[in-house]
Amino acid sequence: MIAFLSGRIAEKTATHAVLEVAGVGYLLAMPTGSLVSLPAEGDSVTIHTYLHVREDELSLYGFESHAERELFRKLITVSGVGPKVALAALSSFAPDVLVGAITGEDVAIVSSIPGVGKKTASRIILDLKDKFVGAVPGAGASSAPGAGSVAEARDALLSMGFSSAEVLNAIKGYSGPDADTQALLRHALKRLGSGA
């Protein structure tokens, strides 16, 4: 497996980045949050990677952190969850928030991921809820705001016209009361207003 790549960002789009390493351009499909956090084109960066091998295709996925990659790897072990759905999950929620929703058995939050219905959400929870204790470094329910408050804040911000990438970035780093949607909204709006 290719664990990481270090090189220069040759291209950045809404869905992928091309990383030039020793004259070779690697196309990396990435979660929205990871793409947003990348430096500008031409800058150097190290990206954690996962190589997905199928009979007719090799696909390379890139992640901002080791925790994000490990969560991706766990998600694709669930029947009915392929790399595209796992990527959608990580584009919708930060790793700690997603782990919090899974360990908290919040079917509504997990089923809000594009491409995931209630049946698949229940399967994800059933298969993964006991596998996260110490398994995904830096990701855990205790450090995340309540999944319900995150969903409410996210929906409110999306209805205000912010993009999914902006919302995800704005919600990151919240450390207030877990169930306080209003406090989370204030935190996100402050970050969006300051361009943080």
Secondary structure, 3 states (H helix, E strand, C coil): CCCEEEEEEEEECCCEEEEEECCEEEEEECCHHHHHHCCCCCCEEEEEEEEEEECCEEEEEEECCHHHHHHHHHHCCCCCCCHHHHHHHHHHCCHHHHHHHHHCCCHHHHCCCCCCCHHHHHHHHHHHCCCCCCCCCCCCHHHCCCHHHHHHHHHHHHHCCCCHHHHHHHHCCCCCCCCCHHHHHHHHHHHHHHCC
